[in-house]
Amino acid sequence: MIRLRVREVATSKGFNMGKLSRASDVDRNTIKRMFDDPNYSPTLDTIDKVARVLGVKVDELYFQVEDD
């Protein structure tokens, strides 16, 4: 199973939810959901915008966990 790790990456790069929302032009509620819900599945366009602002590849915003 794949999970989001946007909060960890954003925090390490000095971004909070508001700053990331403004810089990426992604709605703050979407960013909040990406921070709070590792199972959230944003659109590819959204995750690409966030990755570009954070200066990482899209795959760095995800991690894999073993299925239950």
PDB file as gemmi writes it, atoms N, CA and C in Angstrom:
CRYST1    1.000    1.000    1.000  90.00  90.00  90.00 P 1                      
ATOM      1  N   MET A   1       0.846  -1.166   0.000  1.00  0.00           N  
ATOM      2  CA  MET A   1       0.000   0.000   0.000  1.00  0.00           C  
ATOM      3  C   MET A   1       0.900   1.240   0.000  1.00  0.00           C  
ATOM      4  N   ILE A   2       0.466   2.269  -0.689  1.00  0.00           N  
ATOM      5  CA  ILE A   2       1.235   3.509  -0.783  1.00  0.00           C  
ATOM      6  C   ILE A   2       0.556   4.581   0.053  1.00  0.00           C  
ATOM      7  N   ARG A   3       1.355   5.337   0.800  1.00  0.00           N  
ATOM      8  CA  ARG A   3       0.835   6.394   1.664  1.00  0.00           C  
ATOM      9  C   ARG A   3       1.536   7.713   1.347  1.00  0.00           C  
ATOM     10  N   LEU A   4       0.837   8.806   1.580  1.00  0.00           N  
ATOM     11  CA  LEU A   4       1.420  10.136   1.411  1.00  0.00           C  
ATOM     12  C   LEU A   4       2.358  10.475   2.557  1.00  0.00           C  
ATOM     13  N   ARG A   5       3.378  11.246   2.253  1.00  0.00           N  
ATOM     14  CA  ARG A   5       4.260  11.769   3.293  1.00  0.00           C  
ATOM     15  C   ARG A   5       4.554  13.239   3.038  1.00  0.00           C  
ATOM     16  N   VAL A   6       3.516  13.958   2.661  1.00  0.00           N  
ATOM     17  CA  VAL A   6       3.648  15.374   2.337  1.00  0.00           C  
ATOM     18  C   VAL A   6       4.046  16.184   3.568  1.00  0.00           C  
ATOM     19  N   ARG A   7       3.425  15.922   4.706  1.00  0.00           N  
ATOM     20  CA  ARG A   7       3.741  16.675   5.925  1.00  0.00           C  
ATOM     21  C   ARG A   7       5.230  16.587   6.257  1.00  0.00           C  
ATOM     22  N   GLU A   8       5.783  15.395   6.243  1.00  0.00           N  
ATOM     23  CA  GLU A   8       7.179  15.209   6.592  1.00  0.00           C  
ATOM     24  C   GLU A   8       8.104  15.963   5.644  1.00  0.00           C  
ATOM     25  N   VAL A   9       7.844  15.851   4.355  1.00  0.00           N  
ATOM     26  CA  VAL A   9       8.697  16.508   3.367  1.00  0.00           C  
ATOM     27  C   VAL A   9       8.551  18.031   3.465  1.00  0.00           C  
ATOM     28  N   ALA A  10       7.320  18.495   3.554  1.00  0.00           N  
ATOM     29  CA  ALA A  10       7.084  19.941   3.630  1.00  0.00           C  
ATOM     30  C   ALA A  10       7.734  20.534   4.873  1.00  0.00           C  
ATOM     31  N   THR A  11       7.571  19.884   6.007  1.00  0.00           N  
ATOM     32  CA  THR A  11       8.151  20.382   7.251  1.00  0.00           C  
ATOM     33  C   THR A  11       9.675  20.436   7.165  1.00  0.00           C  
ATOM     34  N   SER A  12      10.265  19.423   6.571  1.00  0.00           N  
ATOM     35  CA  SER A  12      11.730  19.396   6.446  1.00  0.00           C  
ATOM     36  C   SER A  12      12.241  20.498   5.525  1.00  0.00           C  
ATOM     37  N   LYS A  13      11.371  20.980   4.630  1.00  0.00           N  
ATOM     38  CA  LYS A  13      11.738  22.048   3.697  1.00  0.00           C  
ATOM     39  C   LYS A  13      11.305  23.424   4.206  1.00  0.00           C  
ATOM     40  N   GLY A  14      10.740  23.475   5.411  1.00  0.00           N  
ATOM     41  CA  GLY A  14      10.361  24.751   6.007  1.00  0.00           C  
ATOM     42  C   GLY A  14       8.991  25.272   5.614  1.00  0.00           C  
ATOM     43  N   PHE A  15       8.123  24.396   5.125  1.00  0.00           N  
ATOM     44  CA  PHE A  15       6.784  24.788   4.706  1.00  0.00           C  
ATOM     45  C   PHE A  15       5.742  24.342   5.724  1.00  0.00           C  
ATOM     46  N   ASN A  16       4.823  25.233   6.052  1.00  0.00           N  
ATOM     47  CA  ASN A  16       3.635  24.840   6.795  1.00  0.00           C  
ATOM     48  C   ASN A  16       2.495  24.751   5.781  1.00  0.00           C  
ATOM     49  N   MET A  17       1.305  24.432   6.236  1.00  0.00           N  
ATOM     50  CA  MET A  17       0.180  24.267   5.302  1.00  0.00           C  
ATOM     51  C   MET A  17      -0.116  25.536   4.514  1.00  0.00           C  
ATOM     52  N   GLY A  18      -0.175  26.667   5.190  1.00  0.00           N  
ATOM     53  CA  GLY A  18      -0.508  27.920   4.522  1.00  0.00           C  
ATOM     54  C   GLY A  18       0.515  28.320   3.483  1.00  0.00           C  
ATOM     55  N   LYS A  19       1.772  28.241   3.847  1.00  0.00           N  
ATOM     56  CA  LYS A  19       2.849  28.617   2.927  1.00  0.00           C  
ATOM     57  C   LYS A  19       2.870  27.698   1.706  1.00  0.00           C  
ATOM     58  N   LEU A  20       2.682  26.413   1.929  1.00  0.00           N  
ATOM     59  CA  LEU A  20       2.673  25.458   0.825  1.00  0.00           C  
ATOM     60  C   LEU A  20       1.467  25.688  -0.081  1.00  0.00           C  
ATOM     61  N   SER A  21       0.329  25.983   0.512  1.00  0.00           N  
ATOM     62  CA  SER A  21      -0.879  26.260  -0.262  1.00  0.00           C  
ATOM     63  C   SER A  21      -0.677  27.466  -1.175  1.00  0.00           C  
ATOM     64  N   ARG A  22      -0.153  28.533  -0.625  1.00  0.00           N  
ATOM     65  CA  ARG A  22       0.065  29.750  -1.421  1.00  0.00           C  
ATOM     66  C   ARG A  22       1.101  29.532  -2.515  1.00  0.00           C  
ATOM     67  N   ALA A  23       2.199  28.889  -2.175  1.00  0.00           N  
ATOM     68  CA  ALA A  23       3.279  28.694  -3.137  1.00  0.00           C  
ATOM     69  C   ALA A  23       2.896  27.754  -4.275  1.00  0.00           C  
ATOM     70  N   SER A  24       2.074  26.765  -3.976  1.00  0.00           N  
ATOM     71  CA  SER A  24       1.713  25.760  -4.989  1.00  0.00           C  
ATOM     72  C   SER A  24       0.407  26.077  -5.695  1.00  0.00           C  
ATOM     73  N   ASP A  25      -0.318  27.075  -5.203  1.00  0.00           N  
ATOM     74  CA  ASP A  25      -1.637  27.426  -5.741  1.00  0.00           C  
ATOM     75  C   ASP A  25      -2.603  26.240  -5.639  1.00  0.00           C  
ATOM     76  N   VAL A  26      -2.513  25.546  -4.510  1.00  0.00           N  
ATOM     77  CA  VAL A  26      -3.412  24.436  -4.202  1.00  0.00           C  
ATOM     78  C   VAL A  26      -4.237  24.860  -2.991  1.00  0.00           C  
ATOM     79  N   ASP A  27      -5.541  24.624  -3.055  1.00  0.00           N  
ATOM     80  CA  ASP A  27      -6.436  25.018  -1.972  1.00  0.00           C  
ATOM     81  C   ASP A  27      -5.927  24.520  -0.621  1.00  0.00           C  
ATOM     82  N   ARG A  28      -6.054  25.383   0.400  1.00  0.00           N  
ATOM     83  CA  ARG A  28      -5.551  25.040   1.735  1.00  0.00           C  
ATOM     84  C   ARG A  28      -6.227  23.789   2.285  1.00  0.00           C  
ATOM     85  N   ASN A  29      -7.504  23.599   2.004  1.00  0.00           N  
ATOM     86  CA  ASN A  29      -8.194  22.394   2.482  1.00  0.00           C  
ATOM     87  C   ASN A  29      -7.596  21.130   1.865  1.00  0.00           C  
ATOM     88  N   THR A  30      -7.173  21.220   0.619  1.00  0.00           N  
ATOM     89  CA  THR A  30      -6.531  20.079  -0.029  1.00  0.00           C  
ATOM     90  C   THR A  30      -5.183  19.796   0.613  1.00  0.00           C  
ATOM     91  N   ILE A  31      -4.412  20.862   0.856  1.00  0.00           N  
ATOM     92  CA  ILE A  31      -3.120  20.696   1.520  1.00  0.00           C  
ATOM     93  C   ILE A  31      -3.321  20.095   2.912  1.00  0.00           C  
ATOM     94  N   LYS A  32      -4.315  20.589   3.639  1.00  0.00           N  
ATOM     95  CA  LYS A  32      -4.604  20.061   4.977  1.00  0.00           C  
ATOM     96  C   LYS A  32      -4.899  18.570   4.897  1.00  0.00           C  
ATOM     97  N   ARG A  33      -5.693  18.195   3.921  1.00  0.00           N  
ATOM     98  CA  ARG A  33      -6.027  16.781   3.765  1.00  0.00           C  
ATOM     99  C   ARG A  33      -4.782  15.951   3.448  1.00  0.00           C  
ATOM    100  N   MET A  34      -3.895  16.517   2.615  1.00  0.00           N  
ATOM    101  CA  MET A  34      -2.657  15.820   2.278  1.00  0.00           C  
ATOM    102  C   MET A  34      -1.748  15.686   3.501  1.00  0.00           C  
ATOM    103  N   PHE A  35      -1.757  16.683   4.372  1.00  0.00           N  
ATOM    104  CA  PHE A  35      -0.961  16.633   5.607  1.00  0.00           C  
ATOM    105  C   PHE A  35      -1.540  15.620   6.590  1.00  0.00           C  
ATOM    106  N   ASP A  36      -2.860  15.602   6.721  1.00  0.00           N  
ATOM    107  CA  ASP A  36      -3.516  14.847   7.787  1.00  0.00           C  
ATOM    108  C   ASP A  36      -3.918  13.419   7.441  1.00  0.00           C  
ATOM    109  N   ASP A  37      -4.120  13.135   6.162  1.00  0.00           N  
ATOM    110  CA  ASP A  37      -4.638  11.826   5.764  1.00  0.00           C  
ATOM    111  C   ASP A  37      -3.669  11.120   4.822  1.00  0.00           C  
ATOM    112  N   PRO A  38      -2.851  10.211   5.332  1.00  0.00           N  
ATOM    113  CA  PRO A  38      -1.874   9.533   4.478  1.00  0.00           C  
ATOM    114  C   PRO A  38      -2.518   8.659   3.401  1.00  0.00           C  
ATOM    115  N   ASN A  39      -3.819   8.396   3.522  1.00  0.00           N  
ATOM    116  CA  ASN A  39      -4.517   7.596   2.520  1.00  0.00           C  
ATOM    117  C   ASN A  39      -5.198   8.443   1.452  1.00  0.00           C  
ATOM    118  N   TYR A  40      -5.151   9.768   1.601  1.00  0.00           N  
ATOM    119  CA  TYR A  40      -5.772  10.655   0.632  1.00  0.00           C  
ATOM    120  C   TYR A  40      -5.101  10.474  -0.727  1.00  0.00           C  
ATOM    121  N   SER A  41      -5.885  10.545  -1.778  1.00  0.00           N  
ATOM    122  CA  SER A  41      -5.366  10.349  -3.128  1.00  0.00           C  
ATOM    123  C   SER A  41      -5.614  11.605  -3.958  1.00  0.00           C  
ATOM    124  N   PRO A  42      -4.676  12.558  -3.919  1.00  0.00           N  
ATOM    125  CA  PRO A  42      -4.853  13.779  -4.705  1.00  0.00           C  
ATOM    126  C   PRO A  42      -4.667  13.488  -6.187  1.00  0.00           C  
ATOM    127  N   THR A  43      -5.111  14.429  -7.015  1.00  0.00           N  
ATOM    128  CA  THR A  43      -4.913  14.266  -8.450  1.00  0.00           C  
ATOM    129  C   THR A  43      -3.422  14.381  -8.764  1.00  0.00           C  
ATOM    130  N   LEU A  44      -3.026  13.855  -9.900  1.00  0.00           N  
ATOM    131  CA  LEU A  44      -1.632  13.930 -10.312  1.00  0.00           C  
ATOM    132  C   LEU A  44      -1.203  15.385 -10.485  1.00  0.00           C  
ATOM    133  N   ASP A  45      -2.094  16.221 -11.003  1.00  0.00           N  
ATOM    134  CA  ASP A  45      -1.795  17.640 -11.171  1.00  0.00           C  
ATOM    135  C   ASP A  45      -1.493  18.286  -9.824  1.00  0.00           C  
ATOM    136  N   THR A  46      -2.299  17.986  -8.814  1.00  0.00           N  
ATOM    137  CA  THR A  46      -2.115  18.556  -7.490  1.00  0.00           C  
ATOM    138  C   THR A  46      -0.799  18.105  -6.871  1.00  0.00           C  
ATOM    139  N   ILE A  47      -0.526  16.830  -6.902  1.00  0.00           N  
ATOM    140  CA  ILE A  47       0.698  16.321  -6.291  1.00  0.00           C  
ATOM    141  C   ILE A  47       1.923  16.831  -7.048  1.00  0.00           C  
ATOM    142  N   ASP A  48       1.789  17.038  -8.349  1.00  0.00           N  
ATOM    143  CA  ASP A  48       2.886  17.589  -9.148  1.00  0.00           C  
ATOM    144  C   ASP A  48       3.181  19.034  -8.745  1.00  0.00           C  
ATOM    145  N   LYS A  49       2.145  19.830  -8.541  1.00  0.00           N  
ATOM    146  CA  LYS A  49       2.331  21.220  -8.099  1.00  0.00           C  
ATOM    147  C   LYS A  49       3.064  21.272  -6.769  1.00  0.00           C  
ATOM    148  N   VAL A  50       2.647  20.426  -5.848  1.00  0.00           N  
ATOM    149  CA  VAL A  50       3.257  20.393  -4.517  1.00  0.00           C  
ATOM    150  C   VAL A  50       4.715  19.940  -4.623  1.00  0.00           C  
ATOM    151  N   ALA A  51       4.975  18.908  -5.401  1.00  0.00           N  
ATOM    152  CA  ALA A  51       6.340  18.402  -5.561  1.00  0.00           C  
ATOM    153  C   ALA A  51       7.260  19.465  -6.153  1.00  0.00           C  
ATOM    154  N   ARG A  52       6.772  20.194  -7.129  1.00  0.00           N  
ATOM    155  CA  ARG A  52       7.590  21.245  -7.759  1.00  0.00           C  
ATOM    156  C   ARG A  52       7.976  22.313  -6.741  1.00  0.00           C  
ATOM    157  N   VAL A  53       7.013  22.754  -5.946  1.00  0.00           N  
ATOM    158  CA  VAL A  53       7.289  23.780  -4.939  1.00  0.00           C  
ATOM    159  C   VAL A  53       8.284  23.271  -3.906  1.00  0.00           C  
ATOM    160  N   LEU A  54       8.152  22.020  -3.521  1.00  0.00           N  
ATOM    161  CA  LEU A  54       9.049  21.451  -2.518  1.00  0.00           C  
ATOM    162  C   LEU A  54      10.409  21.060  -3.101  1.00  0.00           C  
ATOM    163  N   GLY A  55      10.510  21.056  -4.421  1.00  0.00           N  
ATOM    164  CA  GLY A  55      11.776  20.718  -5.062  1.00  0.00           C  
ATOM    165  C   GLY A  55      12.127  19.251  -4.980  1.00  0.00           C  
ATOM    166  N   VAL A  56      11.087  18.401  -5.037  1.00  0.00           N  
ATOM    167  CA  VAL A  56      11.297  16.953  -4.977  1.00  0.00           C  
ATOM    168  C   VAL A  56      10.556  16.282  -6.128  1.00  0.00           C  
ATOM    169  N   LYS A  57      10.897  15.026  -6.371  1.00  0.00           N  
ATOM    170  CA  LYS A  57      10.161  14.232  -7.346  1.00  0.00           C  
ATOM    171  C   LYS A  57       8.857  13.771  -6.700  1.00  0.00           C  
ATOM    172  N   VAL A  58       7.853  13.553  -7.519  1.00  0.00           N  
ATOM    173  CA  VAL A  58       6.550  13.117  -7.019  1.00  0.00           C  
ATOM    174  C   VAL A  58       6.672  11.872  -6.146  1.00  0.00           C  
ATOM    175  N   ASP A  59       7.496  10.934  -6.556  1.00  0.00           N  
ATOM    176  CA  ASP A  59       7.600   9.685  -5.782  1.00  0.00           C  
ATOM    177  C   ASP A  59       8.190   9.883  -4.385  1.00  0.00           C  
ATOM    178  N   GLU A  60       8.838  11.017  -4.139  1.00  0.00           N  
ATOM    179  CA  GLU A  60       9.364  11.302  -2.810  1.00  0.00           C  
ATOM    180  C   GLU A  60       8.269  11.724  -1.832  1.00  0.00           C  
ATOM    181  N   LEU A  61       7.080  11.988  -2.348  1.00  0.00           N  
ATOM    182  CA  LEU A  61       5.957  12.374  -1.498  1.00  0.00           C  
ATOM    183  C   LEU A  61       5.126  11.166  -1.069  1.00  0.00           C  
ATOM    184  N   TYR A  62       5.594   9.983  -1.388  1.00  0.00           N  
ATOM    185  CA  TYR A  62       4.907   8.747  -1.039  1.00  0.00           C  
ATOM    186  C   TYR A  62       5.873   7.784  -0.362  1.00  0.00           C  
ATOM    187  N   PHE A  63       5.328   6.881   0.429  1.00  0.00           N  
ATOM    188  CA  PHE A  63       6.114   5.765   0.936  1.00  0.00           C  
ATOM    189  C   PHE A  63       5.254   4.522   0.894  1.00  0.00           C  
ATOM    190  N   GLN A  64       5.907   3.400   0.831  1.00  0.00           N  
ATOM    191  CA  GLN A  64       5.197   2.136   0.720  1.00  0.00           C  
ATOM    192  C   GLN A  64       5.182   1.432   2.068  1.00  0.00           C  
ATOM    193  N   VAL A  65       4.004   0.920   2.431  1.00  0.00           N  
ATOM    194  CA  VAL A  65       3.872   0.117   3.640  1.00  0.00           C  
ATOM    195  C   VAL A  65       3.340  -1.247   3.247  1.00  0.00           C  
ATOM    196  N   GLU A  66       3.617  -2.213   4.076  1.00  0.00           N  
ATOM    197  CA  GLU A  66       3.128  -3.563   3.793  1.00  0.00           C  
ATOM    198  C   GLU A  66       1.630  -3.628   3.972  1.00  0.00           C  
ATOM    199  N   ASP A  67       0.975  -4.371   3.096  1.00  0.00           N  
ATOM    200  CA  ASP A  67      -0.462  -4.589   3.214  1.00  0.00           C  
ATOM    201  C   ASP A  67      -0.743  -5.431   4.450  1.00  0.00           C  
ATOM    202  N   ASP A  68      -1.906  -5.180   5.045  1.00  0.00           N  
ATOM    203  CA  ASP A  68      -2.282  -5.945   6.246  1.00  0.00           C  
ATOM    204  C   ASP A  68      -2.639  -7.371   5.916  1.00  0.00           C  
TER     205      ASP A  68                                                      
END                                                                             
